[in-house]
Amino acid sequence: MVQPLVPRWAPGSFLARLPAEQCAGLLSLGVVRQFEAGRRLLREGDLSTHVELVLRGFVKITNVVDGTEVLMAIRMPGDLLGELAGLTGNPRIAAATACGRVVSSVLTGAEFHRFMRRYPDAALNMAAAMGDRLQWSNERRTDFAAYPAEVRLARLLVEIARKCGRRTEEGISIGIALSQPELATMVGVSEATVQKAFKELRGNGVLRTGYRRISVLDLPALRAYGAGADDWPTMTG
């Protein structure tokens, strides 16, 4: 039987931080939309000011750098999308794309502003969620300076498994479809490095991979390598 690692709202997400009454009130203001895999929720550079609340599914956040789309982050149920443009009116700084089916609630910028003025503590919770995102970005930058490419990849996989994983009989299935090029751009390595690392990890029984599918068979071993172990870990069980 497949069981989620996280409750309905991802821990630390905006909706998870709100009191139940505020959360229900905010959701009552929105219009529910569904997106199939590959559909854009938000477009980089767009001048729209609405915000999206992710209710179900996973969303990829990307930027285009020198003509190449770079995966920057993953958003989960409970996360808020587009809040910067919603608050400032500036162009969107990134694109948001559905990874698998996504259900969201969309609010106009004006509705979002009114809600924040009515509940100032909700604005503090939004700031806290944004602070977590900034900390995550800073940790990735630190990883670039402190660890070699393969270790950075292992650390990223541990984080994705923790946030997006579902327990199965064989281990943890990462519940978001990620390609090797996307993983490569996220940790700043070549696709060949990702391929080599996956081959090693599969050979040691740490991962099982398929087309855009990753299962972590031995999370402690993956964590050990992400901590900077000298050699590729072997199965612990």
Phi, psi and omega in degrees: 000136180271129179233140179289150174278338185236156177288192185305312177259133180299137179304135180086351179288166182301311182293327179294335181277340185279144169302152186305319182294317178295318180300313180297319179296319179295316181294331180291342181277342188265169175248126184282133178231153176240142180231133173277167182305134178091349179283144179276130169273319179222149180243135178299133179086351181293151183261009179292158183235006178289162177240156180238138172250122181283120180262320179215148176091185183235148184232133177268134176255123185227155170235154173261120180238116181052041177083358180250132178282125185246126177285121184257325185195171177233132177251148189233176179304131183100346181280152178258134180241140172080016185292329181295312177295324179297327182271324187258336186080003179283163178301153177300135182267354181202164175261151177235125187232135179293132174250097193080186181290135180232138172244130181225165173242125184253134177237145174291158177302322180295318178297319180296317178300314182298319180297316181294325178290326181287325183237084182302329179292335175293324177296323177294321178293323176296318179298322179295318178296320177294325176296321176299319179296318179296319178298318179300316179297320179295322178296322178295321178295322176297319178302321180302320183278332191260337190231151174289169189303313185296324180290321176300319179296315179299318180296320178295317180297321176299315181295317180293320178298320181294320186271327189243006187274157172232134180288135174229178180296331183267348181155236181233121176267122178287119191277022179224135182283116181234132177271162177297320175299323179295316178297321180298316180292329184289330181249003175071042178233171177279157176298325178298324178294318178297316179300316180296316180296317179297320179299316179296314183292323175296316181298329179269005177074020182272323181232157164233132183234152172218194180294110181055028179227135179226130172240130177268114182273332183219088183295319177301322179293320178295320177298321181299317179290324177294340177278356177100027178302147183292327183239160174298135182289160174247170182302138180265344184244000000 
